[in-house]
């Protein structure tokens, strides 16, 4: 995205799946002619707000919503138009996917105006389809919004699939060898799922609202496309809920496994301590430096005493075995 340009791209829609690109100098004449078009602006440029309020003559409330820094997905009707705020997965370099990027649109019968703050690959997908010879682009302004909803889902799906695969991998590692290092993986997955869901849940509601808007320019075919995007988004939200539940179970199992391992180690140490406690008592008792120690003058006393200790250890092990201590 070139931050030195306010109007990033603009196309006149021919109604057959192609678009003719035009520049900012032609924007006013096309706006007055009511030719169906799509204009895509950079929210960071200083000229964007004057263009939206001047040539495009958008309502102040719409402009404020489009240029807001922090937005949640929503759909609001304004007379014969509709304000739409959606979110897409962040695929920009050196950025995290869960830091989802917002795209705002105002759509009516003859114009679709979109603004972004950060690069969104789905926008380029639409622009490329309008420029291709296959005539695969949006036919009208309602198709811009329905196609964008579909493209955002298509770009989002691989990332969310990867999140499910990471959860599978953590579960597999837990079954193979429960290590405390797995906690970092679990926390990362849970954090991602929470952040994704924070925007996808309201986006699901926004798409449901978009499907049911009372506007003549929203054709039945485009409503079905929005329904497709709604179904995908609903599945995404359900998958994220499943991931959160699975990671919670994995975390509980990891805690139990580590606790069992610790208890086992403590048990072994307790058994060893129980064995060596009487041995230590006897050796300490006979090691005191006073007269009258039995066997002090007998050259065989050490070996007799050592044999006694061995017999004592064997006896204690037999007793522990009968008591089922191990």
C-alpha positions as CSV (number, residue, x, y, z in Angstrom):
1,X,0.0,0.0,0.0
2,X,1.4,3.4,-1.1
3,X,0.8,5.8,1.8
4,X,1.7,8.7,-0.4
5,X,-1.6,8.2,-2.4
6,X,-5.1,8.8,-1.0
7,X,-7.0,6.9,-3.7
8,X,-5.3,3.5,-3.8
9,X,-7.4,2.1,-6.7
10,X,-10.7,2.8,-8.4
11,X,-12.8,1.0,-11.1
12,X,-15.8,1.7,-13.1
13,X,-18.0,-1.4,-13.1
14,X,-19.3,-2.5,-16.5
15,X,-21.9,-4.9,-15.2
16,X,-20.2,-7.9,-16.9
17,X,-17.4,-8.7,-14.5
18,X,-14.8,-6.2,-15.7
19,X,-13.8,-2.8,-14.5
20,X,-12.1,0.2,-16.0
21,X,-9.5,1.8,-13.8
22,X,-9.7,5.6,-13.3
23,X,-7.7,8.2,-11.4
24,X,-8.6,10.7,-8.7
25,X,-9.0,13.5,-11.3
26,X,-11.9,11.6,-12.8
27,X,-13.6,10.9,-9.5
28,X,-15.8,14.0,-9.4
29,X,-17.2,13.5,-13.0
30,X,-17.9,9.8,-12.3
31,X,-19.6,10.6,-9.0
32,X,-21.9,13.1,-10.8
33,X,-22.7,10.7,-13.6
34,X,-23.8,8.0,-11.2
35,X,-21.8,5.4,-13.0
36,X,-21.4,2.3,-10.8
37,X,-17.9,2.3,-9.4
38,X,-15.6,1.1,-6.6
39,X,-13.1,3.5,-5.0
40,X,-10.6,2.3,-2.4
41,X,-8.9,4.8,-0.1
42,X,-6.0,4.9,2.3
43,X,-7.2,5.9,5.7
44,X,-3.7,7.2,6.7
45,X,-3.6,9.9,4.0
46,X,-4.4,13.5,4.9
47,X,-6.5,14.0,1.8
48,X,-8.9,11.0,2.4
49,X,-11.2,12.8,4.8
50,X,-11.6,15.9,2.6
51,X,-12.4,13.6,-0.4
52,X,-15.0,11.6,1.5
53,X,-16.7,14.8,2.8
54,X,-16.2,16.8,-0.4
55,X,-16.5,15.1,-3.7
56,X,-18.2,11.9,-2.3
57,X,-20.4,13.9,0.0
58,X,-20.7,11.2,2.7
59,X,-22.5,12.0,6.0
60,X,-20.2,13.0,8.9
61,X,-21.3,10.0,10.9
62,X,-20.4,7.6,8.1
63,X,-17.0,9.3,7.6
64,X,-16.2,9.1,11.4
65,X,-17.1,5.4,11.4
66,X,-14.9,4.7,8.3
67,X,-11.9,6.6,9.6
68,X,-12.1,5.4,13.2
69,X,-8.9,3.9,14.6
70,X,-10.5,1.1,16.6
71,X,-13.6,-0.6,15.1
72,X,-15.5,-3.8,15.6
73,X,-17.4,-5.5,12.7
74,X,-20.8,-4.1,12.2
75,X,-23.5,-3.2,9.6
76,X,-25.6,0.0,9.7
77,X,-28.0,1.3,7.2
78,X,-28.1,5.0,6.2
79,X,-31.0,6.0,4.0
80,X,-30.3,4.2,0.6
81,X,-26.8,3.1,1.6
82,X,-25.1,0.8,4.1
83,X,-22.0,1.1,6.3
84,X,-20.1,-2.1,6.7
85,X,-17.0,-2.7,8.9
86,X,-15.3,-6.1,8.5
87,X,-12.1,-7.7,9.7
88,X,-9.6,-9.9,7.9
89,X,-6.6,-11.9,9.1
90,X,-3.4,-10.0,9.2
91,X,-1.0,-11.5,6.6
92,X,1.4,-8.5,6.5
93,X,5.1,-9.2,6.9
94,X,6.4,-9.3,10.5
95,X,2.9,-9.0,11.9
96,X,0.7,-11.5,13.8
97,X,-2.3,-13.0,12.0
98,X,-4.6,-12.6,15.1
99,X,-4.0,-8.8,15.0
100,X,-6.9,-8.6,12.5
101,X,-7.0,-5.7,10.0
102,X,-10.2,-3.7,9.5
103,X,-11.8,-2.6,6.2
104,X,-14.6,-0.2,6.1
105,X,-17.1,0.2,3.3
106,X,-20.0,2.5,2.4
107,X,-22.1,0.9,-0.3
108,X,-25.2,2.2,-2.1
109,X,-26.8,1.7,-5.5
110,X,-24.0,3.2,-7.7
111,X,-20.9,3.3,-5.5
112,X,-18.8,1.2,-3.2
113,X,-16.3,3.2,-1.1
114,X,-13.8,1.3,1.0
115,X,-11.0,2.4,3.3
116,X,-8.2,0.5,5.0
117,X,-5.4,1.4,7.4
118,X,-3.2,-1.6,6.7
119,X,-2.8,-3.8,3.6
120,X,-5.6,-6.3,3.0
121,X,-4.9,-9.1,0.4
122,X,-8.6,-9.6,-0.2
123,X,-8.8,-6.1,-1.8
124,X,-6.1,-7.0,-4.3
125,X,-8.0,-10.2,-5.1
126,X,-11.1,-8.2,-6.1
127,X,-9.0,-5.7,-8.1
128,X,-7.2,-8.5,-10.0
129,X,-10.5,-10.1,-10.9
130,X,-11.8,-6.8,-12.3
131,X,-8.6,-6.4,-14.4
132,X,-8.6,-10.0,-15.7
133,X,-9.7,-11.0,-19.1
134,X,-11.9,-13.8,-17.6
135,X,-14.6,-11.3,-16.5
136,X,-14.7,-12.8,-13.1
137,X,-15.0,-9.6,-11.1
138,X,-18.0,-8.1,-9.3
139,X,-20.8,-7.0,-11.6
140,X,-22.1,-4.2,-9.4
141,X,-21.7,-2.5,-6.0
142,X,-23.6,-5.1,-4.1
143,X,-21.2,-7.7,-5.6
144,X,-18.2,-5.7,-4.2
145,X,-19.3,-6.2,-0.6
146,X,-20.4,-9.9,-1.0
147,X,-17.2,-10.8,-2.9
148,X,-15.1,-9.1,-0.2
149,X,-16.8,-11.1,2.5
150,X,-16.1,-14.3,0.6
151,X,-12.5,-13.3,-0.1
152,X,-11.8,-12.4,3.5
153,X,-13.0,-15.9,4.5
154,X,-10.8,-17.5,1.9
155,X,-7.8,-15.7,3.1
156,X,-8.7,-16.5,6.7
157,X,-9.3,-20.2,6.3
158,X,-5.6,-21.4,6.0
159,X,-4.6,-19.5,9.2
160,X,-7.4,-21.0,11.2
161,X,-6.8,-24.5,9.8
162,X,-3.2,-24.1,10.9
163,X,-4.4,-23.2,14.4
164,X,-6.3,-26.5,14.5
165,X,-3.2,-28.4,13.2
166,X,-1.1,-26.8,16.0
167,X,-3.6,-28.0,18.5
168,X,-3.4,-31.6,17.1
169,X,0.4,-31.4,17.3
170,X,0.3,-30.3,21.0
171,X,-2.1,-33.2,21.8
172,X,0.2,-35.6,20.0
173,X,3.2,-34.3,21.9
174,X,1.3,-34.6,25.2
175,X,0.6,-38.3,24.5
176,X,4.2,-39.0,23.6
177,X,5.9,-37.2,26.4
178,X,4.3,-34.6,28.7
179,X,6.8,-31.8,29.2
180,X,6.3,-28.5,31.0
181,X,7.6,-26.7,27.8
182,X,4.2,-27.5,26.2
183,X,2.6,-24.9,28.4
184,X,4.1,-22.2,26.1
185,X,2.5,-23.8,23.0
186,X,-0.8,-24.1,24.7
187,X,-0.9,-20.5,25.9
188,X,0.0,-19.3,22.4
189,X,-2.8,-21.3,20.8
190,X,-5.3,-20.1,23.3
191,X,-4.3,-16.5,23.0
192,X,-4.7,-16.7,19.2
193,X,-8.1,-18.4,19.4
194,X,-9.3,-15.7,21.9
195,X,-8.1,-12.8,19.7
196,X,-9.6,-14.3,16.5
197,X,-12.9,-14.9,18.2
198,X,-13.1,-11.4,19.6
199,X,-13.6,-10.1,16.0
200,X,-15.1,-13.1,14.3
201,X,-18.1,-13.4,16.6
202,X,-19.3,-9.8,15.9
203,X,-18.4,-10.3,12.3
204,X,-20.8,-13.3,12.2
205,X,-23.5,-11.0,13.6
206,X,-22.6,-8.3,11.1
207,X,-22.9,-10.6,8.1
208,X,-26.2,-11.8,9.3
209,X,-27.4,-8.2,9.5
210,X,-25.9,-7.6,6.0
211,X,-27.8,-10.5,4.5
212,X,-31.1,-9.1,5.8
213,X,-30.6,-5.4,4.9
214,X,-33.6,-3.7,3.3
215,X,-32.0,-2.3,0.2
216,X,-33.1,-2.8,-3.4
217,X,-29.5,-2.9,-4.7
218,X,-28.7,-6.0,-2.6
219,X,-29.9,-8.7,-5.0
220,X,-31.0,-12.2,-3.9
221,X,-27.9,-13.7,-5.5
222,X,-25.7,-11.4,-3.5
223,X,-27.6,-12.3,-0.3
224,X,-26.8,-15.9,-1.0
225,X,-23.1,-15.1,-1.3
226,X,-23.3,-13.2,2.0
227,X,-25.0,-16.3,3.4
228,X,-22.1,-18.4,2.3
229,X,-19.6,-16.0,4.0
230,X,-21.9,-16.1,7.1
231,X,-21.8,-19.9,7.1
232,X,-18.0,-20.0,6.9
233,X,-17.6,-17.4,9.6
234,X,-20.0,-19.3,11.8
235,X,-17.9,-22.4,11.3
236,X,-14.8,-20.4,12.1
237,X,-16.3,-19.3,15.4
238,X,-17.3,-22.8,16.2
239,X,-13.9,-24.1,15.4
240,X,-12.3,-21.5,17.6
241,X,-14.6,-22.5,20.5
242,X,-13.5,-26.1,19.9
243,X,-9.8,-25.1,19.9
244,X,-10.3,-23.3,23.2
245,X,-12.0,-26.3,24.8
246,X,-9.4,-28.7,23.4
247,X,-6.5,-26.6,24.7
248,X,-8.1,-26.4,28.1
249,X,-8.4,-30.2,28.2
250,X,-4.8,-30.5,27.0
251,X,-3.6,-28.1,29.7
252,X,-5.5,-30.0,32.4
253,X,-4.0,-33.3,31.2
254,X,-0.6,-31.8,31.1
255,X,-1.0,-30.5,34.7
256,X,-2.2,-34.0,35.8
257,X,0.7,-35.7,34.0
258,X,3.3,-33.4,35.6
259,X,1.6,-33.8,39.0
260,X,1.6,-37.6,38.7
261,X,5.2,-37.6,37.7
262,X,6.1,-35.4,40.7
263,X,4.1,-37.5,43.1
264,X,5.8,-40.7,41.7
265,X,9.2,-39.1,42.3
266,X,8.2,-38.0,45.8
267,X,6.9,-41.5,46.5
268,X,10.2,-43.1,45.4
269,X,12.2,-40.7,47.6
270,X,9.9,-41.5,50.5
271,X,10.5,-45.2,50.1
272,X,14.3,-44.7,49.9
273,X,14.1,-42.4,53.0
274,X,12.1,-45.1,54.9
275,X,14.8,-47.7,54.0
276,X,17.8,-45.6,55.0
277,X,16.3,-44.0,58.1
278,X,16.9,-47.1,60.4
279,X,20.2,-47.7,58.7
280,X,21.3,-44.1,59.5
281,X,20.0,-44.5,63.0
282,X,22.0,-47.7,63.7
283,X,25.2,-46.4,62.1
284,X,24.9,-43.1,63.9
285,X,24.3,-44.9,67.2
286,X,27.3,-47.2,66.9
287,X,29.4,-44.3,65.6
288,X,29.3,-42.3,68.8
289,X,32.7,-41.9,70.3
290,X,32.1,-43.3,73.9
291,X,33.2,-46.5,75.6
292,X,31.2,-49.6,75.7
293,X,30.4,-49.8,72.0
294,X,29.6,-53.5,71.2
295,X,32.1,-55.2,69.0
296,X,34.8,-52.5,69.4
297,X,37.4,-55.2,70.2
298,X,36.1,-57.9,67.8
299,X,37.8,-58.0,64.4
300,X,34.6,-59.6,62.9
301,X,32.2,-57.1,64.3
302,X,32.2,-54.8,61.1
303,X,31.2,-57.7,58.8
304,X,28.6,-59.0,61.2
305,X,27.1,-55.5,61.5
306,X,27.1,-55.0,57.7
307,X,25.4,-58.3,57.2
308,X,22.8,-57.3,59.7
309,X,22.1,-54.1,57.8
310,X,21.7,-56.0,54.6
311,X,19.2,-58.4,56.3
312,X,17.4,-55.3,57.7
313,X,17.1,-53.8,54.2
314,X,15.8,-57.1,52.7
315,X,13.3,-57.4,55.5
316,X,12.0,-53.8,55.0
317,X,11.6,-54.3,51.2
318,X,9.7,-57.5,51.9
319,X,7.4,-55.7,54.3
320,X,6.8,-52.8,51.9
321,X,6.0,-55.3,49.2
322,X,3.4,-57.0,51.4
323,X,1.9,-53.6,52.3
324,X,1.8,-52.8,48.5
325,X,3.8,-49.7,48.9
326,X,5.4,-50.4,45.5
